[in-house]
């Protein structure tokens, strides 16, 4: 675990299972149908239980870059914010801007629900193929920009959760450069 302080918010880099974190909201790297899948999405759905599946069906899906919210059900988190990351297609399209939107829209939704602590997975870096280094830079810079533009934010703790050693090392190194450059 790595902890950094930026303005009035603690930034954490954590290696482990996002479904075990005691935060107000976890972000789910969801598919567009919000019906569960592999990776983080599958893990969150499996842990949260069948009520999550029903709640997600009622939301009617989610477009790339958007964010929608449900209760956390059997997770320690009160809320789950579902966002659909872009599939990486070589970086020639709008993948980076869609990924930025995932983080921005998740933070805005968190703010609307008075979330004080939120945990993000490495959105789009698994099955969607986004290079970890590029995705990490986008994630951290987008969060930094959000905090710079929202000085009165209620969000006091933002955790970036990495499952693999390689991802954790990248996020830890980049976070120190972004928040204390």
Secondary structure, DSSP 8 states (H G I E B T S, - for coil): -EEEEETTEEEEEEES-GGG--SSEEEEE--TT-S--SHHHHHHHHHH-HHHHHHHHHHT---BT-EEEEE-TTSSSSEEEEEB----STTSSSHHHHHHHHHHHHHHHHHHTT-SEEEE--TTSSTT---HHHHHHHHHHHHHHHHHH-TT-S--EEEEEESSHHHHHHHHHHHHHHH--
